Amino acid sequence: MNGFPDREQLLWRIQALSFTAVDLNLYLDTHPWDTRALADYNQISAALAQTRALYEQLYGPMLNFGMSCGGDSWRWVEEPWPWQISTRRA
């Protein structure tokens, strides 16, 4: 044993963290001012990034893009939705 988590353990952890991040993302879409949920999302996102980095260091790349933290506010729901964007003609 080399002291590193095995590939399967890391994949299970990444899967659990990813599921939690998606779940919190969906929750924050309907509760954007829930600061506790936002803090949880940021913590999970950081743990996911760290776990992915360890996996990639040990076993190679997983994805061609990463996940980002939400910062101190959840602005996704503040932007207009596609059907709310007016089409202006010059």
N, C-alpha and C positions, 0 to 999 in steps of 0.2 A: 504494500500500500504506500502511495506517495504523499499522503497527507492532504491531497486536493479532493474536493467532492467529485464523485464520478459523473459522467455525462448525463445519465438518467436522472440523478438527483437534481442537477442543475436545470434540466429541461422541465421537470415537474415544478420546480420553484418558479421558473420563468412563466410557465403556464398559469400557475396560481396567481402570481403578481399581475400578469396580463389581464386575466379575468377580472380581478379586483379593480384594476385601472379602468377598464371598459365600463364596469358597473358604476364606479364613481363618476366617470365622464357622463354617462347617461343621467345619473341623478343630478349632477351639477347643471345639466341643460335645463332642468325644471326647477332647480333650487340654487340659482347662481350666487346668492348672498349667504349661503351656509358656509361660514368660515371654518367650521370644524371639518366638514366634508372636503373643503379645499385643502386644508392642511393634511388630511389623510391622503388625498389624491397626490399632493406634492411628495409626501413621504413614500408612498407606494411607487410613484414614478422614479424617484431617486433610487430606491431599492431595486427596481426593475432594471434601470440603466446600469447599476453596479453589477448585478447578477449577469446581465447580458455581456458586459465587458469582460467579466471573469470567464464566462463560457467561451467567448471569442478568443480570449488569450490562450485558453487551454485547447480548444477544439476547432477554431476557425470561425469565419463570419456566419451569422444567422440571417441577417436582413440587409437590404440596401438603404434603409432609412431607420431613424430612431424615434423615440417618443420624447415629447417635451413636457416640462413642468408648467403648471398654470400660473406661476408667479404669485402675486398677492391679490389678484382678482380674476374672475372667470368672464372674459370678454366675448367669448364665442357667441353667447346668446344676445349680446348687445348689437351685433352686426345685423343688417337686414338679411332676411331669408331670400332665396332666389325669386320667389313670387312677390316680394315686397320691393324689389328694385324696379324703379320706373325706367322706361326706355325713352330717353330724350332724343329727339332728332334735331340736328343742327340746322 
